[in-house]
Amino acid sequence: MAASSSLTSAARCGLLLTAALVLVLSHGAHAQGGSRAGLSSSFYDNSCPGTRDIVRRIIQDARIADARIPASLIRLHFHYCFVNSCNGSLLLDDDLQAGIMTEKKVPANDRSARGFDVDDDIKRALEKACPGIVSCADILTLAAEISVELARGPYWSVPLGRRDGTTTNIESANNLSSPFDPLEMLQEKFKNLGLDDTDLVALQGAHTFGRAQCQFTLWNCTAGQVVGVLLTAAPKAAAASSPSETLLERVLAVLMAASSTLPSAASCGLLLAAALVLLLSHGAQAQGGLSPSFYDNSCPGTRDIVRRVIQDARVADARIPASLIRLHFHDCFVNGCDGSLLLDDDLQAGIMSEKKVPANDRSARGFDVVDDIKRALEKACPGTVSCADILTLAAEISVELAGGPYWSVPLGRRDGTTTNIESANNLPSPFDPLETLQEKFKNLGLDDTDLVALQGAHTFGRAQCQFTMRNCTAGQVVGALVNLDGVTPDVFDNKYYGNLLQGRVELPSDQVMLSDPVAATTTAPIIRRFSGSQKDFFSNFAASMIKMGSIGPLTGRDGEIRKNCRRLNKKQY
């Protein structure tokens, strides 16, 4: 913004427009948490824990037959929230006896709103799994988020708990935003619902995918089409799209195409901002040959399988999510993220296990859950998904299940064929002074923000008392477990940083980030930031996890895809 003061007004407009779009997209990807109006992302965790997986599976199946479904479902979500609020009224059919006049027949929806059959399929599946639990309103809201995610857009944690309305509102439905509305009218319609210009520009960005009937376009079927013929919403971007192209990149392609009609200064502003965004997003979307869509064709159910096994495991053991993310840390800090931590001793193959070094011995756990995930994936897609990717996905899913942020996980790692005991013996210790921690992180390309953010994983889980500040002096037996966060020990939130500021953290390596003499100008300001904003913490944690997950991956033909995460493939088992 400061830099834009020296630009022409047109260039400033281009820069600010793009910045607004990017901020809102990144807000959706990284800034989850908190509840709104009694809603919570964990609303169905006990009453119908498989809700998101069921919705996602049906949408995945539907889009195989109809690629338009994701865009259609997000449009249903827009059109029902803009009428009577987000209460599912759009889904109601005519029912004269009940006094219901459907909103499906108003001009904005008639013969264009679609995807109702997919919504019906989702509802039937949820009623079979959890009768009378999940509302149609929440189905539409979840379906919108999952549709964006499947189109390689951002994740966000969806607040749930809506109930379904019992009336429709034809007057309001007749006033839905129109493709022919002038800007001031659009702004007024959005403003009436508490949405500002940034929301307007960002939400219109959903037109980066999908189709529109030609009579609603700028060309109005003048290119010889029959009325009702479908045109892509972003034709230039669509023509250039590839399986690995992200939703964000397609939005930027549209912006850059549009900039050609602007004055040169404005065009420069748009292109400069677009280039910046692509550089920033490149780190999250294409790290070292990795891609979130790596298994889309070879093993499309990968994430769902990993998530299901972890969900089942945490029912019996609430510690599992925190244990799995710790495995990912300890794997990536040794030899890069190659799954070497999972290997057992094998003298014949020259393998000495990293599990027995002091940082892991009798404390690293969750290996049996990784084995269960691997068996399930081998059954579904033999020889396809690496153990290294299992650890990386398991870390993200564990955070999500505990109420933390989502992030799109770059995949495509292969498994290492060696271990590194020397490096494993140098893992960060709970007794390391701050400068030692900073040095260990710096050696892996991680800075102070990464250090503070990743230490934030101590917001959930347990530690053995001999590793804590009190060192079992409270009368515990050595090995007794202590909650790392005494307030919300199984929830991923930012309370850890508040505990730090109050001197109530358990691990010495956490407290030094505030008390060490060098902390005042390095880590302490970041702690205060994250304590004051869970959104800021979640955003940075997700970015740091992606950065850490990209340390030294094996890709291409390097390494192997282990059939058993504990052993190299050349062994018989």
C-alpha positions as CSV (number, residue, x, y, z in Angstrom):
1,M,0.0,0.0,0.0
2,A,2.8,2.4,0.9
3,A,4.5,1.5,-2.5
4,S,1.3,2.1,-4.3
5,S,1.3,5.8,-3.3
6,S,3.8,6.5,-6.0
7,L,1.7,4.8,-8.7
8,T,-1.1,6.1,-10.9
9,S,-4.6,5.6,-9.6
10,A,-5.2,2.9,-12.2
11,A,-2.2,1.0,-11.1
12,R,-3.1,1.3,-7.5
13,C,-6.5,0.0,-8.3
14,G,-5.0,-3.0,-10.1
15,L,-2.7,-3.8,-7.2
16,L,-5.3,-3.4,-4.5
17,L,-7.9,-5.4,-6.4
18,T,-5.5,-8.4,-6.7
19,A,-4.3,-8.0,-3.2
20,A,-7.9,-8.1,-1.9
21,L,-8.6,-11.3,-3.8
22,V,-5.5,-13.0,-2.6
23,L,-6.1,-12.0,1.0
24,V,-9.5,-13.5,1.0
25,L,-8.4,-16.7,-0.7
26,S,-5.6,-17.1,1.7
27,H,-8.0,-16.3,4.6
28,G,-10.1,-19.2,3.5
29,A,-7.1,-21.5,3.3
30,H,-5.4,-20.7,6.5
31,A,-7.6,-18.8,8.9
32,Q,-9.9,-21.2,10.5
33,G,-10.8,-21.6,14.0
34,G,-13.4,-19.8,16.1
35,S,-17.1,-20.3,16.1
36,R,-19.8,-17.9,14.7
37,A,-23.3,-17.5,15.9
38,G,-23.2,-20.8,17.8
39,L,-21.6,-22.6,14.9
40,S,-18.5,-24.8,15.3
41,S,-16.3,-26.8,12.9
42,S,-16.4,-29.7,15.4
43,F,-20.2,-29.7,15.7
44,Y,-20.6,-33.2,14.3
45,D,-17.4,-34.7,15.8
46,N,-19.4,-36.9,18.2
47,S,-22.9,-37.1,16.7
48,C,-21.7,-37.9,13.1
49,P,-17.9,-38.0,12.9
50,G,-17.8,-39.2,9.2
51,T,-19.9,-36.2,7.9
52,R,-17.2,-34.5,5.8
53,D,-15.8,-37.8,4.4
54,I,-19.3,-38.8,3.3
55,V,-20.0,-35.5,1.6
56,R,-16.6,-35.5,-0.1
57,R,-16.9,-39.1,-1.4
58,I,-20.3,-38.4,-3.1
59,I,-19.0,-35.2,-4.7
60,Q,-15.9,-37.0,-5.9
61,D,-18.1,-39.7,-7.5
62,A,-20.5,-37.1,-9.0
63,R,-17.8,-35.0,-10.6
64,I,-16.4,-38.0,-12.5
65,A,-19.7,-38.1,-14.5
66,D,-20.2,-34.3,-14.5
67,A,-17.2,-32.0,-14.2
68,R,-19.6,-29.1,-13.7
69,I,-20.8,-30.3,-10.3
70,P,-18.3,-28.5,-8.0
71,A,-19.1,-25.1,-9.6
72,S,-22.8,-25.9,-9.5
73,L,-22.7,-26.8,-5.8
74,I,-20.9,-23.6,-4.8
75,R,-23.5,-21.6,-6.7
76,L,-26.3,-23.4,-4.7
77,H,-24.5,-22.3,-1.5
78,F,-24.4,-18.6,-2.7
79,H,-28.0,-18.6,-3.8
80,Y,-29.4,-20.1,-0.6
81,C,-27.3,-17.9,1.8
82,F,-28.4,-14.7,-0.1
83,V,-32.1,-15.6,0.6
84,N,-33.4,-16.2,4.2
85,S,-29.7,-16.6,5.3
86,C,-28.0,-20.0,5.1
87,N,-31.0,-22.2,6.0
88,G,-31.4,-24.6,3.0
89,S,-34.6,-22.9,1.8
90,L,-33.5,-23.2,-1.8
91,L,-33.7,-27.0,-1.6
92,L,-37.5,-27.0,-0.9
93,D,-39.8,-28.1,-3.7
94,D,-43.3,-26.7,-4.2
95,D,-45.7,-28.0,-1.5
96,L,-49.1,-26.2,-1.6
97,Q,-50.4,-28.1,1.4
98,A,-47.5,-26.8,3.5
99,G,-47.6,-23.4,1.9
100,I,-44.2,-23.7,0.3
101,M,-43.5,-22.0,-3.0
102,T,-40.1,-23.1,-4.2
103,E,-37.3,-20.7,-4.8
104,K,-36.0,-22.9,-7.6
105,K,-38.3,-21.3,-10.1
106,V,-37.3,-17.7,-9.7
107,P,-35.4,-16.3,-12.7
108,A,-32.0,-16.5,-11.1
109,N,-32.4,-20.3,-10.5
110,D,-34.9,-21.5,-13.1
111,R,-33.2,-23.9,-15.5
112,S,-29.8,-22.9,-14.3
113,A,-29.4,-23.9,-10.6
114,R,-28.4,-27.5,-10.6
115,G,-26.8,-30.1,-8.4
116,F,-29.9,-30.9,-6.4
117,D,-29.6,-34.6,-7.2
118,V,-26.1,-34.6,-5.7
119,D,-27.4,-32.9,-2.6
120,D,-30.1,-35.6,-2.4
121,D,-27.5,-38.4,-2.6
122,I,-25.5,-36.8,0.2
123,K,-28.5,-36.5,2.4
124,R,-29.5,-40.1,1.8
125,A,-26.0,-41.3,2.7
126,L,-25.9,-39.1,5.9
127,E,-29.4,-40.3,6.9
128,K,-28.2,-43.9,6.6
129,A,-25.1,-43.1,8.7
130,C,-26.5,-40.7,11.2
131,P,-30.3,-40.4,11.0
132,G,-31.8,-37.0,11.7
133,I,-28.4,-35.4,12.5
134,V,-26.9,-33.4,9.7
135,S,-29.0,-30.5,8.3
136,C,-29.4,-29.8,4.6
137,A,-28.1,-26.3,5.2
138,D,-24.8,-27.7,6.5
139,I,-24.7,-30.1,3.6
140,L,-24.7,-27.2,1.1
141,T,-22.1,-25.3,3.1
142,L,-19.7,-28.3,3.4
143,A,-20.3,-29.1,-0.3
144,A,-19.2,-25.6,-1.3
145,E,-15.9,-25.9,0.6
146,I,-15.2,-29.4,-0.6
147,S,-16.0,-28.4,-4.2
148,V,-13.5,-25.6,-4.1
149,E,-10.9,-27.9,-2.5
150,L,-11.4,-30.6,-5.2
151,A,-10.9,-27.9,-7.8
152,R,-7.5,-27.3,-6.2
153,G,-8.6,-24.2,-4.4
154,P,-8.1,-23.4,-0.7
155,Y,-9.3,-25.4,2.3
156,W,-11.1,-23.8,5.2
157,S,-12.6,-25.1,8.4
158,V,-16.3,-24.9,8.0
159,P,-18.4,-23.7,11.0
160,L,-21.3,-26.2,11.3
161,G,-24.5,-26.5,13.3
162,R,-27.1,-24.8,11.1
163,R,-30.7,-26.0,11.2
164,D,-33.0,-26.1,8.2
165,G,-35.6,-23.4,7.6
166,T,-39.3,-24.1,7.3
167,T,-40.2,-21.3,4.9
168,T,-39.1,-19.9,1.5
169,N,-38.8,-16.2,0.5
170,I,-39.7,-15.6,-3.1
171,E,-39.4,-11.8,-2.8
172,S,-35.8,-12.1,-1.7
173,A,-35.1,-14.8,-4.2
174,N,-36.3,-12.6,-7.0
175,N,-33.7,-10.0,-5.8
176,L,-30.7,-12.3,-6.1
177,S,-27.6,-10.8,-7.7
178,S,-28.0,-10.8,-11.5
179,P,-25.2,-11.1,-14.2
180,F,-26.6,-7.8,-15.5
181,D,-26.6,-5.8,-12.3
182,P,-24.5,-2.6,-12.3
183,L,-21.7,-2.3,-9.8
184,E,-23.6,-0.1,-7.4
185,M,-26.5,-2.5,-7.3
186,L,-24.2,-5.4,-6.6
187,Q,-22.4,-3.5,-3.8
188,E,-25.8,-2.6,-2.3
189,K,-27.0,-6.3,-2.4
190,F,-23.8,-7.4,-0.8
191,K,-23.8,-4.6,1.8
192,N,-27.3,-5.5,2.9
193,L,-25.9,-8.9,3.9
194,G,-22.9,-7.5,5.7
195,L,-20.5,-8.1,2.9
196,D,-18.1,-5.4,1.7
197,D,-16.3,-4.8,-1.6
198,T,-13.5,-7.2,-0.8
199,D,-16.1,-9.9,-0.2
200,L,-17.8,-9.0,-3.5
201,V,-14.6,-9.3,-5.5
202,A,-13.5,-12.5,-3.7
203,L,-16.8,-14.3,-4.0
204,Q,-17.2,-13.3,-7.7
205,G,-13.9,-15.1,-8.0
206,A,-15.9,-18.3,-7.9
207,H,-16.5,-17.6,-11.6
208,T,-13.0,-18.9,-12.1
209,F,-14.6,-22.3,-12.8
210,G,-17.9,-23.6,-14.2
211,R,-20.1,-22.7,-17.1
212,A,-22.8,-20.0,-17.9
213,Q,-25.6,-20.1,-20.5
214,C,-24.6,-17.8,-23.3
215,Q,-27.7,-15.5,-22.9
216,F,-26.2,-14.4,-19.6
217,T,-22.8,-13.5,-21.0
218,L,-21.4,-10.3,-22.5
219,W,-21.8,-11.8,-26.0
220,N,-25.4,-12.8,-25.4
221,C,-25.3,-15.7,-27.8
222,T,-24.2,-13.4,-30.6
223,A,-21.4,-15.9,-31.7
224,G,-24.1,-18.1,-33.3
225,Q,-24.9,-20.2,-30.3
226,V,-28.4,-21.4,-29.5
227,V,-29.8,-19.9,-26.3
228,G,-28.8,-22.0,-23.4
229,V,-25.5,-23.1,-24.8
230,L,-22.8,-23.3,-22.1
231,L,-19.7,-21.2,-22.1
232,T,-16.8,-21.6,-19.7
233,A,-16.7,-18.8,-17.1
234,A,-13.0,-18.3,-17.6
235,P,-12.3,-19.4,-21.2
236,K,-8.7,-18.2,-21.5
237,A,-7.7,-19.8,-18.2
238,A,-9.6,-23.0,-19.0
239,A,-7.9,-23.3,-22.4
240,A,-4.6,-23.2,-20.7
241,S,-5.5,-25.3,-17.7
242,S,-3.7,-28.6,-16.9
243,P,-4.3,-31.2,-14.2
244,S,-1.7,-29.6,-11.9
245,E,-3.0,-26.0,-12.4
246,T,-4.4,-24.5,-9.2
247,L,-7.6,-22.5,-8.7
248,L,-5.5,-19.5,-7.7
249,E,-3.4,-19.7,-10.9
250,R,-6.6,-19.7,-13.0
251,V,-8.0,-16.6,-11.2
252,L,-4.7,-14.9,-11.9
253,A,-4.8,-15.9,-15.6
254,V,-8.2,-14.3,-15.9
255,L,-6.9,-11.1,-14.2
256,M,-3.9,-11.0,-16.5
257,A,-6.1,-11.5,-19.6
258,A,-8.4,-8.7,-18.4
259,S,-5.5,-6.4,-17.8
260,S,-4.8,-6.2,-21.5
261,T,-7.8,-3.9,-21.9
262,L,-6.6,-1.5,-19.1
263,P,-4.2,1.5,-19.4
264,S,-0.6,0.4,-19.3
265,A,-0.1,1.5,-15.7
266,A,-3.0,-0.5,-14.4
267,S,-2.0,-3.5,-16.5
268,C,1.5,-3.2,-15.0
269,G,-0.1,-3.1,-11.5
270,L,-2.1,-6.2,-12.1
271,L,0.7,-8.2,-13.7
272,L,3.2,-7.2,-10.9
273,A,0.7,-8.3,-8.2
274,A,-0.1,-11.5,-10.1
275,A,3.6,-12.4,-10.5
276,L,4.1,-11.8,-6.7
277,V,1.2,-14.0,-5.9
278,L,2.3,-16.8,-8.2
279,L,5.7,-16.7,-6.6
280,L,4.2,-16.9,-3.1
281,S,1.8,-19.6,-4.0
282,H,4.4,-21.6,-5.8
283,G,6.0,-22.5,-2.5
284,A,2.7,-24.0,-1.3
285,Q,1.7,-25.7,-4.5
286,A,4.7,-27.0,-6.2
287,Q,7.6,-27.6,-3.8
288,G,10.5,-29.7,-5.1
289,G,8.4,-31.5,-7.7
290,L,5.6,-32.1,-5.2
291,S,1.9,-31.4,-5.9
292,P,-1.3,-31.7,-3.8
293,S,-2.9,-33.5,-6.8
294,F,-0.1,-36.1,-7.1
295,Y,-2.4,-39.1,-6.3
296,D,-5.6,-37.7,-7.9
297,N,-5.4,-40.4,-10.7
298,S,-3.3,-43.1,-9.2
299,C,-5.0,-43.3,-5.8
300,P,-7.8,-40.7,-5.5
301,G,-9.0,-41.9,-2.1
302,T,-5.7,-41.4,-0.4
303,R,-6.6,-38.6,1.9
304,D,-9.9,-40.1,2.9
305,I,-8.2,-43.4,3.8
306,V,-5.6,-41.7,5.9
307,R,-8.3,-39.6,7.6
308,R,-10.5,-42.6,8.4
309,V,-7.8,-44.6,10.0
310,I,-6.7,-41.7,12.2
311,Q,-10.3,-41.0,13.1
312,D,-10.7,-44.6,14.3
313,A,-7.4,-44.6,16.1
314,R,-8.1,-41.4,18.1
315,V,-11.4,-42.8,19.4
316,A,-9.3,-45.3,21.4
317,D,-6.3,-43.0,22.0
318,A,-6.8,-39.2,22.2
319,R,-3.0,-38.7,22.0
320,I,-2.7,-40.1,18.5
321,P,-3.0,-36.7,16.6
322,A,-0.2,-35.1,18.6
323,S,1.9,-38.3,18.3
324,L,1.6,-38.4,14.5
325,I,2.6,-34.8,14.0
326,R,5.7,-35.4,16.2
327,L,6.6,-38.3,14.0
328,H,6.5,-36.0,11.0
329,F,8.7,-33.4,12.7
330,H,11.3,-36.0,13.7
331,D,11.3,-37.6,10.2
332,C,11.8,-34.3,8.4
333,F,14.6,-33.0,10.7
334,V,16.7,-36.1,9.9
335,N,17.6,-36.9,6.2
336,G,14.7,-34.7,5.0
337,C,11.1,-36.0,4.8
338,D,11.8,-39.5,3.5
339,G,10.2,-41.8,6.1
340,S,13.5,-42.9,7.5
341,L,12.2,-42.7,11.0
342,L,9.8,-45.6,10.3
343,L,12.5,-48.1,9.5
344,D,13.2,-50.9,12.1
345,D,16.7,-52.3,12.7
346,D,17.8,-54.5,9.9
347,L,21.4,-55.6,10.2
348,Q,21.4,-57.5,6.9
349,A,20.3,-54.4,5.1
350,G,22.6,-52.2,7.1
351,I,19.7,-50.3,8.7
352,M,20.1,-49.0,12.3
353,S,16.8,-47.6,13.4
354,E,16.4,-43.9,14.3
355,K,13.6,-45.0,16.8
356,K,16.2,-45.8,19.5
357,V,18.0,-42.4,19.6
358,P,17.3,-40.4,22.9
359,A,14.8,-38.1,21.2
360,N,12.6,-41.0,20.0
361,D,13.3,-43.9,22.4
362,R,10.2,-44.7,24.5
363,S,8.6,-41.4,23.4
364,A,8.0,-41.5,19.7
365,R,4.7,-43.4,19.1
366,G,2.0,-43.9,16.6
367,F,3.9,-46.3,14.4
368,D,1.1,-48.9,14.6
369,V,-1.3,-46.3,13.2
370,V,1.1,-45.6,10.3
371,D,1.2,-49.4,9.7
372,D,-2.6,-49.5,9.6
373,I,-2.7,-46.6,7.1
374,K,-0.1,-48.3,5.0
375,R,-2.0,-51.6,4.9
376,A,-5.3,-49.8,3.9
377,L,-3.5,-47.9,1.1
378,E,-1.7,-51.0,-0.1
379,K,-5.1,-52.7,-0.3
380,A,-6.6,-49.8,-2.3
381,C,-3.6,-48.8,-4.4
382,P,-0.7,-51.3,-4.2
383,G,2.8,-49.8,-4.4
384,T,1.5,-46.2,-4.9
385,V,1.6,-44.1,-1.8
386,S,4.9,-43.6,0.0
387,C,5.4,-43.8,3.8
388,A,6.9,-40.3,3.7
389,D,3.7,-39.0,2.2
390,I,1.6,-40.9,4.8
391,L,3.5,-39.1,7.6
392,T,3.0,-35.7,5.9
393,L,-0.7,-36.2,5.3
394,A,-1.2,-37.7,8.7
395,A,0.3,-34.6,10.3
396,E,-2.1,-32.2,8.5
397,I,-5.2,-34.4,9.1
398,S,-4.2,-34.7,12.8
399,V,-4.1,-30.9,13.2
400,E,-7.4,-30.6,11.3
401,L,-9.2,-33.2,13.5
402,A,-8.0,-31.4,16.6
403,G,-9.6,-28.1,15.5
404,G,-6.6,-26.6,13.8
405,P,-6.1,-25.3,10.2
406,Y,-6.3,-27.1,7.0
407,W,-3.6,-26.8,4.3
408,S,-3.2,-28.3,0.9
409,V,-0.4,-30.9,1.3
410,P,2.1,-31.1,-1.5
411,L,2.6,-34.8,-2.2
412,G,4.9,-37.1,-4.3
413,R,7.7,-37.9,-1.9
414,R,9.4,-41.3,-2.2
415,D,10.8,-43.3,0.7
416,G,14.5,-43.3,1.7
417,T,16.6,-46.4,1.9
418,T,19.0,-45.3,4.6
419,T,18.8,-43.9,8.1
420,N,21.0,-41.2,9.7
421,I,21.8,-41.9,13.4
422,E,24.2,-38.9,13.7
423,S,21.5,-36.5,12.6
424,A,18.9,-38.2,14.7
425,N,21.0,-37.7,17.7
426,N,21.0,-34.0,17.0
427,L,17.2,-33.5,17.0
428,P,15.9,-30.5,18.9
429,S,15.8,-31.2,22.6
430,P,13.4,-30.0,25.3
431,F,16.5,-28.7,27.1
432,D,18.1,-26.8,24.2
433,P,18.8,-23.1,24.7
434,L,17.2,-20.7,22.3
435,E,20.3,-20.1,20.2
436,T,20.8,-23.9,19.7
437,L,17.2,-24.3,18.6
438,Q,17.5,-21.4,16.2
439,E,20.7,-22.9,14.8
440,K,19.1,-26.3,14.3
441,F,16.1,-24.8,12.5
442,K,18.3,-22.4,10.4
443,N,20.3,-25.4,9.2
444,L,17.1,-26.7,7.6
445,G,16.1,-23.4,6.1
446,L,13.6,-22.6,8.8
447,D,13.6,-19.1,10.4
448,D,12.4,-17.7,13.8
449,T,8.8,-17.5,12.6
450,D,8.9,-21.2,11.6
451,L,10.4,-22.0,15.0
452,V,7.7,-20.3,17.0
453,A,4.9,-21.5,14.8
454,L,6.1,-25.2,14.7
455,Q,6.7,-25.2,18.5
456,G,3.0,-24.2,18.6
457,A,2.2,-27.9,18.0
458,H,2.9,-28.2,21.7
459,T,-0.6,-26.8,22.1
460,F,-1.8,-30.4,22.3
461,G,-0.5,-33.7,23.4
462,R,1.5,-35.0,26.4
463,A,5.1,-35.2,27.5
464,Q,6.9,-37.4,30.0
465,C,7.5,-35.5,33.3
466,Q,11.3,-35.9,33.1
467,F,11.3,-33.7,30.1
468,T,9.3,-30.9,31.7
469,M,10.3,-27.8,33.7
470,R,9.4,-29.5,37.0
471,N,11.2,-32.7,36.1
472,C,8.8,-35.1,38.0
473,T,9.3,-33.0,41.2
474,A,5.5,-33.0,41.7
475,G,5.7,-36.5,43.0
476,Q,5.2,-38.3,39.6
477,V,7.0,-41.5,38.7
478,V,9.5,-41.1,35.9
479,G,7.6,-41.5,32.6
480,A,4.3,-40.1,34.0
481,L,2.5,-38.0,31.4
482,V,1.9,-34.3,31.7
483,N,-0.5,-32.3,29.5
484,L,1.4,-29.8,27.4
485,D,-1.6,-27.5,27.6
486,G,-3.5,-27.9,30.8
487,V,-6.6,-26.1,29.5
488,T,-7.3,-27.7,26.2
489,P,-4.9,-30.7,26.0
490,D,-6.4,-32.3,22.9
491,V,-7.4,-29.2,21.0
492,F,-5.2,-27.4,18.5
493,D,-5.6,-23.7,19.3
494,N,-3.4,-20.7,20.2
495,K,-3.7,-21.1,24.0
496,Y,-0.2,-22.4,24.1
497,Y,1.1,-18.9,23.5
498,G,-1.0,-17.4,26.2
499,N,0.4,-20.1,28.5
500,L,3.9,-19.1,27.4
501,L,3.3,-15.5,28.3
502,Q,2.0,-16.5,31.7
503,G,5.0,-18.9,32.4
504,R,2.7,-21.9,32.4
505,V,4.3,-24.1,29.6
506,E,5.8,-27.4,30.5
507,L,8.9,-27.7,28.3
508,P,12.1,-25.7,28.9
509,S,12.6,-25.3,25.1
510,D,9.3,-23.5,24.9
511,Q,9.9,-21.1,27.8
512,V,13.3,-20.1,26.4
513,M,11.6,-18.5,23.4
514,L,10.4,-15.9,25.8
515,S,12.9,-15.8,28.6
516,D,16.3,-16.2,26.8
517,P,18.1,-12.8,26.5
518,V,18.1,-13.0,22.7
519,A,14.3,-13.7,22.6
520,A,13.3,-10.0,23.1
521,T,14.2,-9.1,19.5
522,T,13.7,-12.5,17.8
523,T,11.0,-14.9,19.1
524,A,9.2,-13.0,21.8
525,P,7.4,-10.6,19.5
526,I,6.1,-13.5,17.4
527,I,4.8,-15.2,20.5
528,R,2.8,-12.1,21.4
529,R,1.5,-11.9,17.9
530,F,0.3,-15.5,17.9
531,S,-1.2,-15.2,21.4
532,G,-3.3,-12.2,20.2
533,S,-4.5,-13.8,16.9
534,Q,-5.3,-17.5,16.4
535,K,-5.9,-16.6,12.7
536,D,-2.3,-15.4,12.5
537,F,-0.9,-18.5,14.2
538,F,-3.0,-20.9,12.0
539,S,-1.8,-19.1,8.8
540,N,1.8,-19.2,9.8
541,F,1.6,-22.8,11.2
542,A,0.2,-24.0,7.9
543,A,2.9,-22.2,5.9
544,S,5.7,-23.5,8.2
545,M,4.4,-27.1,7.9
546,I,4.5,-26.9,4.1
547,K,8.0,-25.4,4.3
548,M,9.2,-28.1,6.7
549,G,7.4,-30.9,4.7
550,S,9.5,-29.8,1.7
551,I,12.9,-30.4,3.3
552,G,14.9,-32.8,1.2
553,P,12.2,-34.9,-0.4
554,L,13.1,-37.8,-2.7
555,T,11.2,-37.5,-5.9
556,G,11.2,-39.0,-9.4
557,R,13.2,-42.3,-9.4
558,D,15.0,-41.6,-6.1
559,G,14.3,-43.9,-3.2
560,E,11.4,-46.3,-3.4
561,I,7.7,-46.8,-2.4
562,R,8.0,-49.1,0.5
563,K,5.4,-51.9,0.8
564,N,5.9,-52.0,4.5
565,C,7.0,-48.8,6.2
566,R,9.2,-50.6,8.6
567,R,11.4,-52.4,6.0
568,L,13.1,-51.8,2.7
569,N,11.4,-53.5,-0.3
570,K,14.3,-55.9,-1.0
571,K,13.5,-57.7,2.3
572,Q,11.0,-60.6,2.2
573,Y,8.1,-60.2,4.7
